[in-house]
Every structure is written in C-alpha cells, then in structure tokens.
Amino acid sequence: MIRIIKYGEVENKDIFARMAPEMKVENVVADIIRNVRTRGDAALYEYTERFDRAKLSSLAVSKEEIEEAVSLVEPEFLEILKKAAKNIRAFHEKQVRNSFIINNENGIVIGQKVIPVDRAGLYVPGGTAAYPSTVLMDSIPAKIAGCREVVMVTPPLANGKVNPVILAAAHIAGVDRIFKVGGAQAIAALAYGTESIPKVDKIVGPGNAFVAEAKKQVYGTVSIDMIAGPSEILIVADGGSNPRHVAADLLSQAEHDKLASAVLVTDSESLATAVQAELELQIPMLERAEIARTSIDNNGKIIVAPTLSVAIDIANEIAPEHLELCVDNPFDYLDSIRHAGSIFMGRNCPEALGDYFAGPNHTLPTSGTAKFSSPLSVDDFVKKTQYTYYTADALGRVARDVEYFATKEGLTAHARSAVIRLEDQK
C-alpha cells in the first residue's frame, strides 16, 4: 500500500529515491561496445541471435517489409498515428530557430548559423513492449530540424521482423533508414558505424539499463539526448480533485516499471486517504498489476502539505519528469512552477495525453535533472556556428585593445596577431 506522510517527514531529495537496487552493467556494456567496434556487423548478428532469438539474413529493414507492416496495422490506429504526428509537428515547428546576422556599418559583421546535425540516430524499444509514440516523438523533431538522414534502430521479434506498429509509425514520421538491432550493441553501432549501419552524430531515445549505460559510454564520440531514469509522475492536487482520477493518473506511470515513482502532494488529508484506498481498488484491474503494485508499494508516496503553495515548493525541489496540476485555475500557478519536464494543467489533462497525442514531447528529463535540462526538441538536432568579419579599418580601431587584453593573459602571440596587421599597413 502507498505510504501517506506529512510534509517534513521525508526530505524532498529522497522523494524519488529508488527502493530497488539498480543493476551494475558498466563492464558488460563496455565489452559489447568494444566487440561491435572491432567486429562490426558480425557482432551485431551474434548479439541479435543471443538476446533477441532472431537469426537474421540482413540488418536493414526493406521497403517491402515496411509496406507489409503498414498493411498489417488496423486502419483506425493508422489514422490515430497520423493525428498524433500532426499535433507533434505543429508543436515542434514553433521551436525552429533562425540564423542571425548583425551588420555593423563600421565594417564589422558578426552572426550565427543554425545548422542541423547531418545524421540523427533514434533508438526505439521493440519486441512485445513496442512504443510507436517514441518513434513519432523522437524522429519528427529531427526531420523538422532538417537532418539529412534519420536512422532508426529497434530490436526484432524472434521471427526476424520488426513490430508492425513501430514500422508504421516510422513510415508516417518519415524515418529514412531502419535496422533490426537493439540493446547496447545498437547504440555502439550508431556511435561508431558498422558495414551496414552508418555512424550518426546524435543518438536519442529511451531504453533499458544497458541502453542507458551504452549512451553514457559513447557520449563524446557522439552527442546524446539524456540519460533517462525510470519514469516519474508528481501530482499536485487540491481537495476538489476526484480521487479516482488521481489514482488512475498515478498508476499510468507506475505500470511502466517496478522502479517508476508515483507521488501525490496534496493539502487535503481526506483526498490523501481516498486516493490511497482507490489505488487498492484499481491496481488489481490492471494488466500490469504486478509491476504497478511493486512501484506503488516501494516508490510511491502521498505527501500531505500544509498549503498548495508548499506543495508547489515541494514539486520545484523534486523537479519531476511529469507534473500534473490538478487544481482549479491551474494557469494561476503556472508561473510558480520552475522545475518540471512537462506540466499537465487542470483536472482534465491526464499525463497520457502527453505520452501519445497532444504534441509536446514525451522524452523528458528525469531524476531531478529538470532543474537544468529540457524536453527533447528541435534544438537537440541542431548546432550553432558563429562567424566574425572585420575590415582593415575596423580591426585598426580595436587592435590595441585586443593586444592589451591578450597581454594581460600572458599570451603574447595572441597580442601580436592583432597588431601585426597594423604594422604592415604603415
């Protein structure tokens, strides 16, 4: 049963502490990466047969396989995928940044170019736990950014095929190339390239502990989006909230993973006890009841705060991945929320809207990193290059200043490079 605690009984930093021990996978992942770097495709075929029980003749997904997959998906679901993709595109198109130029009349031009990365790599969990939503959320911003190529990797089923809904989503999102490989070996292939899989510039997408560790180890060779931990939800709710709805929203994240955390912060003791009871009614009805039960019992908490203002202070200190504001007039509180991956406003906005359909991204910072990190966006797939132009006269006006500054840092070659041109002009 979920614990009810009074504000101050547990330190805020411990609210999302994981009760279950995390797997130590560093050495295993390092060996996998080393093997893929050394042996390329041969290592990928071996790992795919060992871990996914799939014996492949080709790592690449063919055009015919994509067409077959689309034909196997229910037309109704295809239409829902298209609606979701439209919403995601509309939201992320507003994130596009423009290059700028400052043209000074005194012979100085400075500016910044916004340039997409050439090739983005997308990791999508596969098998029975297929997430087409991840395909849409992670590939559409890359396409909007203007990446020349979006490469997707996903583990195959035992029959050597990719889950049809994954391929259908990739088709709708415009993914350029797809490969049947998962786990740490897929991350290694994207980071270093193999005979079949091209090296990418950035890797995004969620995965298990092996995938997360692999992303950590290849960072620097390539860029990554983030190291995501288990899913989190924090709900700030007042006494007017429906306990059935609040409990359902808590369970929407608890069913993800036994390490997931679901936390309610409320100023109402009666709501706290009602939600506690409602969770006990709803958990047995879930298909993933065992996972949700472990998550709720080990990592779930209900915190009773003295006021809503204190509840929001708690939320800001915790900086959750998902934050629901189940209150009247939620926009009155929006400016007070400083740290959260994504905010869901009001009583009619379950977090599941954000996972699938509304448009804002569902790849979010976890484990308190919302204090300094942002959701996945178009910005993740671009880089900035700056440039500077001075005429001879413009340089002449500032060369002595540059010389003085460089000398203060003891860098006389810097200083001389600024004034040598003045000497040659005389």
N, C-alpha and C positions, 0 to 999 in steps of 0.2 A: 504493500500500500504506500502511496506517496506520502511523504512527510509534510506536516504543517509546522512551520517555525515562525517565531516572532522576529521582526526586524532586529538585528543586532546579535542574534544567537549564532549566526554563521557569517563569517567575513565575506564581503561581496566577491573578493577574488577567488573564493572557494566555491561559489555557486555552481559553476560549470566544471568543477573538478571531477575527473573520471574515477569511478569506483573500481572498475575492472582494470587489470594490468594490460598495458599495451605490448604488442608483440615486438621483439627485437629482430629486425630484419636487415640491418645495415650490411652485414657481411654477405648474406645470401644475395642481396641486390647487387652489391659490388661485384660479386662473381658473375652474375648474369650479364651485367653491363660489359665486363671485361671479355666475356665469351662472345657476345654479339659484336663488339668492336673488332675482335680477332677473326671470327669465322663468318660473320655476316648472315646471309640467308640460311646457311646450313644450321646455324644455331637456332634461328627462328623456327625452322621446320621441326627441329627436335623438341624445343620447348612447347610448341603448339601441340605436338603429339602427346607429350608427357602431361601437360597441365590441362589441356582442353579436350584430350582424347580424340583429336581430329588429325587425320593423315591427309595432308594437302598436296595437290599437284602444282598449285600456284598460290602465291600470297595475295595477288591482286584480285579484286572483285571486278568481274567483267560487266560490260554494258548489258549483256543478256541476263546476268544474274540480278542486276538492278531492275530491269524490266519485269522479270519474273516476280521479284519481291513486291513490286508495286501492285501487280495483278492479284497478289495473294492477300493484300490488306483490304479490309472492309471499306467500301466507298465512303461510308459515313465518317470513318476515322480519318480517311484521307482529307476529307473536307474540313474536319476539325484541325488537322495539322496545318492546312493552308490558312485557316483563320488565325491560328496562333502565330504562324510565320508572318502574316500581315501585321499583326499587332506588334510583334518583336521588331520588325523592320521599321515601322512607324516611330517607335520609341527611340531606337538606336540611330536612326537617320538624324535626329536632333543633336546627336553627340559629335557630329563631324566637325573637326577643327579646320580652319583655313590657314594657309601660309600668310605671312605679312611682310611688308617692306616699309622701311622708314627712309624716305628720300630727302636728305637734308640739302638745302640749297647751297651750303658752303662746301660742297664737294665730298660729302660723306653719304654712303648708302649702307644701311645695315638691315638685316632681315632674318627671317626664319622660314625654312621649308618644312612642311609636314609631309612625311614620306611613309607609305605603308611598308611593312616588312614584306620581303619577297614571297616567303613561303611560311604559312602557318600550319602547325600540326595539332590535330584535335584527337584527344583520347576519349573514347566512349565505352563505358562498361557494356558488356554484352551477355550472351548466354540467356539464361532464364530471367535474369534481372536486367531487362532491356529498358533504356531510358531515351526514347526519341526526343524528349524535351531537351536533353543535353545537346543533342545534335543541333537543334534549332538555336538554342541559346548561345552556343559557342561558335557556330560557323557563320551565322548571319552577321554579327558584328565584324568578323574578319572580311567577309565579302563587301560589306559597306565601306570598310576602311580602304579597300582597293588592293588587297593582297593578290599577287599574281596567281597564286595557287594555294588552295586549302586541301590538306592531306589528312584523311581520317584513318585511324587505326581502331579496330574493335575485335575482341576475341570471337572466334567462330563457335558454332554449335558442334556437337560431336559428329554430325553428318557433313561437316565441312562447309556449311552455309552460314550466312550471317542472318540474324533475326530479321525477318522481313520489315518490321516496323522501323528498325534502325536504317535500313537502306531506303525505305520510302521517305523518311524524314530527311536523309542526306540528299535525295533527289530533289525534294522540294526546296531545300536550302541552297542548292547549287554547289555542293561539295565536288571538288574536281577529281580526286583520286581516293580510293578506299582500299585498305589492306586488312587481311584476316590475321591479326596478331594482337595479343593482349598482354597485360601484365608488365612487369619491369622490362621485359625484353622489347616490348613495343616502344616504350619510352627511349630505350637505348638506340633502337633503330631510327627513331625520329631525330635523336640528338646527333648521331654520328653517320647515319646513312648506311645502307647495305646495297647489294647488287640490285635489289628490287625497289627498296623504299628510299626516297630521296631525303637528304638531310634538310631539316627545317630550321627556321630562325627563332620560332617561338612555339612552345608546347602549352596547350591549355586543356582543361577538362579534369573531372574528378576520377577517383579510382580507389582501390583498397590500399592497405598499408604498404604493399610492395610498390604500387604505382607512385604513391606519395613520396616514398623514400627514393625511388629512382629519379623523380623530378628534382628532388633536393640535390642528389649527387651529380646530375648533369647540368645543373644551373651554373652558368658561367660559360659553358660551351654553347648553350642556347639560353634564351630567356624562358621563363615560365610565368604562369598567371599567379599562382599562390600555392602554398602547402595547406590544403584544406583538412581540417579535423572532422570528427563526427558532427552530425547535424545538430543544430540548436534552435530552440524557439523560446522566447520570453514573452509572456503576455502580461501587459499592464491592464487590469480590468477593475472597474468600479462595481459597486453593489447592484447596479442596474443591469448587469450583464447576465445573460442566460447561462446557467452552469452547464447545460447540455452542450451548448455551442463551444464554450471554453474548453470543456473536456475533450470534445472532438478535435479541436484545433491542437491541443497538446499532443494527442495521440497521432496526429498527422505527421509529426516529426519523430515521435517515439518509435513508430513502426519501421523507421529507416534502418536502425542499427541498435544493438544492445548497448552501445556506448553513447547513443544520442541522448541529449538532455532536453527536458521539457520543464519549464519553470513558469509558474504563475506568481505575479506580485500584485497584491490587491489591498485596498484599505478596508475591506469588508470581511469580517470573520465568518459571517453567515455564508458568503459566497465561497470562501475557502473550504468550509466543511461540505457544502453542497457539491463542489467540484470534486472533492476527494471521493465522495460517495458515487458520483456519476462516473468517474473513471472505473470504479469497480464494476459498474453495470456494463460499460461499453467495451472494456478490454476483451472479455470472453467472446464478443461478437466479431472480433477481427480475424482475418485470415492469418495475419502475422502476430497473433496474440502472444506467443511465447517471447518474441523479440520485444514487443511493446511492454509486456509485463516486466521483463528484466530492466529495460530502460527506465520505466517509471519507478520501479522499486529501488534501483541503485542510484540513478542520476536525477530523478525527478524531485522537485521541491515546490511547495506553496509557501510563499513568504507573506506574512501579514504586516503591512507597513502602516504607520500612524496616519498618513495622508497620501493623496495621489502625487503630490509634489515630491515626497520622499520616495515613492515608488518609481518615479521617473529618474530621480537621482541614482537609485539602485540600478536601473536599466542602463544609464550612461556609464556607470562604473563597470558594469559587466560587459558592455559593448557586444550584444548578441548578434548572431547571424541574421535571425528573423525576429522582428519586434512587432507585435500586434498591440495597437492602442484600442482596446475595447471600452470606449468611453463615449459619453455624449460630446458633441462638438470637438472631434479629435483635432481639427485644424488649430484649435486654440492652444494645443500642446506641441504642435509640430516644431516650432522654433526652439523648444526646450530640449528636444532630442538631438544630441550631438554625436553619439556614437552608436551606430547600428548598421548592419549590412543592408537591410531593406526593411521599410516600415509599412505596415498594413493598417489602414486608417478606418476606425469605426467598427461597428458591430456586424457589418455585412461584408467583411473583407477577409475571408479565411486565407491563411498563407498559401494554400493550394492554388489560389488564383495566380500567385506569382510564380509558382513552380511550372505552370503549364501555359498560361493563356494571356495574362494581362498585358505583357510587353516588356516591363523592366526585367533585367537579367536575374537568373536564379543561381548563377555562380558567384558566391558571396564569401566575404572574409569570415572566418570562424575563430574560436578560441581567444576572443578579445582583440583580435587584430583589426576589427572595425575602427579602433581608435586611430589607426594610421593607414588603413587600406580601404580600397573601394571595390564595388562590384565589378565584374568583368564588363568591359565596354569597348567601344570602337578605339578608345585611347590605347588599349592593350595591344593593338595591332598596327600602331604607327610609331614612328620615331621622329625626332626633330633634329634638323641640321641648321646651324646658323651660319651666316656669312657676313663679311665686312668688306667695304670698298672705300678707299681714301684717295683723293687726288694728291698730287705732289704738294700743292698749296695747303691742303687740309692737313697732311702729315706735318708739314713745316710748322704749323701753328701749335702742334701738341708734342712734337718730338722731344723737346727738352723736358716736358712734364713726364713723359714715359721714361726718359733717361734717368731722371731724378728718382722716380718710383722704383725702377729696377735696381738702381744703386743701393737704395735703402734695404733691398732684399739680398744684396751681395751678388747679384747676377749681372756681372759687367758685360757679358756677351749680349744679353738682352738689351742692356743700355746702348751698346754700340750699334746694334742692328737698327735702332730707332734713329740715331743721329748720323750714321754713316752716309745716308742719302742726302742730308743737309750739306755735308762736306763736299759731296760730288756735284751739288747744284751750284756751288760758288765758282 
